[in-house]
Amino acid sequence: MAEPARRIPLVPEDDPFRYGFRERMVRRPDGSSDYVQIPLTLDDLLNPQIDDHVTQSGQHFALVKDLFERLERRYASRDDVVVCADRKLLWRIAGLPDPGPDIMVIRGVRDKARIEKNESFDADREGARPCFIAEIVSLSHPELWDMDHNTKRKVYERAGVPEYLIVDPFSAERRLPLVLTGYRLGPRRRYRRIPPDSQERLLFETVGLLIGPAPDGQNLEMTDAVTGEKLLPAREEAARLREELERLGRG
């Protein structure tokens, strides 16, 4: 379980739009029409619609973007693997919510280019399901922490997602470092916690990566589990490529 300090609300509980909103067209008594904003509920976050506007902090967005860019770069040459961010996921499983994971990696796809253009991923139609899902926890409300750590964990377990990563972001206000929690399907298709290694990294076999906190305690460090090569953030990777080109030019 997470520390109690992580569960202190940062956004006023009386804010009806604290989770975000969706727009709907309404007809006024005079016959005119206009769009109105309808506040999202917790149920909406678990089963979102494609056009929902979900509230995200800059920190949350940055972590999702960073994780997406590194995984997308890793699988850029693979036509059978697609990486999605904030994509509506349709299970077509009776009684199971259709979430919109922060990150998912899907193997065995038949038309990567078409899938990347879609606003949703229909697992039943595509004949493939995510092998890896990651959620970045929002620290704004305790119920959002509970959704990622408990509610969504049960959904992904029931759907048979092989591995699930939860990232609790760094909090300067609460003086807490970034924390990772990982699950892997075990016997009887039940999740088991992935134990960290001596460097607090978790091994995710589906993507072949060791993922752990970076030395600064605020960001992610990702390492190829076989080669030991680091998957660098986009800015660091661009700097590395520039240095490599300069070295080749001098040679």
C-alpha angles and dihedrals in degrees: 000000000000124000115273089239090068091062100063110117115243096186123059112266091220093061103109091200096049092118096039135257147258126220122233132180113240131185116231125218090256091059096255122124132222141166120256129190116239117198116242121239131210089260088055090055091052093047105023129181120235095249097047117129104220119194112243132174121231089248092054092049092048093052093048091047093048094049092046094049094050094047093044090052090049092055100033092114095046114093091187097055127069129186118207133188124200091350122156108246119209112198098174087214115141113249095006120118118238104230133189104231119206089232134005134173116206124193128196099036119160102205112028096173093054093045092051089057095050122095092219139030116230104202094188095050094043094047091227137094133198115278092192131029128181129192125192108213119233111224094199097093134017091228089062090054088051092049094057097039099041118007098042091039089061092046093051091044092053091046089054099242102171097216135019128190124196119193119199103197128231113269118202091183092056095032092235125142126226110282128198128205121185135189133193128190111253136174116337088018093280124143120252125190115256107233117230122239125233090283094051091253123143121218114227105191096189092064097026094236140132106215123189144138116298117239090262090062090228106080141042127265116204124191132181103246093216106038100027090229116149121237099221127207113261095260093049092045091052090050090049092052092049091052090048092051091048091050092050090047092053089049 
